[in-house]
Amino acid sequence: MDDTWFAGVAEYHELFMGAAWQRLMTHIEPAVAEAVGTSAGPIVEFGAGSGIGTTHLHERFPHADLIACEPDAIMRTVLFGRPGAGARMRERVTVVPLPVAGEHAAELRAQLPAPGSVPVILVAHVLGILDAEARALLWQLIAETLSPAGIALITAGSPHTDDPEDADAQAAADPPKVFTEDITVGAHTITGEYRRENGHMQVTYTQRDAAGGLLRQVSTPPREIAAPLTIEDYRREAAACGLQSQVVSGYILKLSRQPR
């Protein structure tokens, strides 16, 4: 297994994602249920990461098809290694291995559903790591693919804070936080350690064989966590692409297409 299997991990995985998704589902579940119930189209998830959110969505909406966009190879491997990723989930989830990036825009559009056919788009815990060009493409894709009554739900807090609902989270002290998880993929076990400390994020992955022997251990360099734009900045960007927005629970943007 070469170095590319581990490349880019820090860009696409956030600390304490399980708890973050549980909080998020509490806020968005009714809106997602309503939108899915009025359309046969799939749920599209940009930045699916290691599949924590994908698994939550499948468990709550088992009859809905999902398209999970995730460019990182290890994250895609872990996604289907999760305990909840059974055969039925594999039948319902299509994983698109492409980033939201200008050089992949044409490929991404070709892999997404037809324009105007998607009832729900989710972008959770990743917006703060997209640059201006990537965000512009994201808003365009949302405006193109949402159905007339569809919604996009986007978390607009820092992608690396423990609790995005905490208004003081970004201004609070940043004590060391470490989260680990073990995922079994075939006969191997992958342990991920996600460390946030002094404004930086570092990810270490350790792969072991069935007997516990060390096969590979790779750590990303500590990556500075940049302060995200404000939620009003994001609303202005989305509006420029024909999307109207409202703020839900202080940190979630609910987007829809503006009436023509």
HELIX and SHEET records of a PDB file:
HELIX    1   1 ASP A    3  TRP A    5  5                                   3    
HELIX    2   2 VAL A    9  TYR A   12  1                                   4    
HELIX    3   3 MET A   17  GLY A   37  1                                  21    
HELIX    4   4 ILE A   52  ARG A   60  1                                   9    
HELIX    5   5 ALA A   73  LEU A   79  1                                   7    
HELIX    6   6 ALA A   87  ARG A   92  1                                   6    
HELIX    7   7 GLY A  102  HIS A  104  5                                   3    
HELIX    8   8 ALA A  105  GLN A  111  1                                   7    
HELIX    9   9 LEU A  127  ILE A  129  5                                   3    
HELIX   10  10 ALA A  132  THR A  145  1                                  14    
HELIX   11  11 ILE A  231  ALA A  239  1                                   9    
SHEET    1   A 7 VAL A  93  VAL A  96  0                                        
SHEET    2   A 7 LEU A  66  CYS A  69  1                                        
SHEET    3   A 7 ILE A  43  PHE A  46  1                                        
SHEET    4   A 7 VAL A 118  VAL A 123  1                                        
SHEET    5   A 7 LEU A 146  THR A 155  1                                        
SHEET    6   A 7 ILE A 252  ARG A 257 -1                                        
SHEET    7   A 7 LEU A 243  VAL A 248 -1                                        
SHEET    1   B 4 LYS A 177  VAL A 185  0                                        
SHEET    2   B 4 HIS A 188  GLU A 197 -1                                        
SHEET    3   B 4 HIS A 200  ARG A 208 -1                                        
SHEET    4   B 4 LEU A 214  SER A 219 -1                                        
SHEET    1   C 4 LYS A 177  VAL A 185  0                                        
SHEET    2   C 4 HIS A 188  GLU A 197 -1                                        
SHEET    3   C 4 HIS A 200  ARG A 208 -1                                        
SHEET    4   C 4 ARG A 223  GLU A 224 -1                                        
END                                                                             
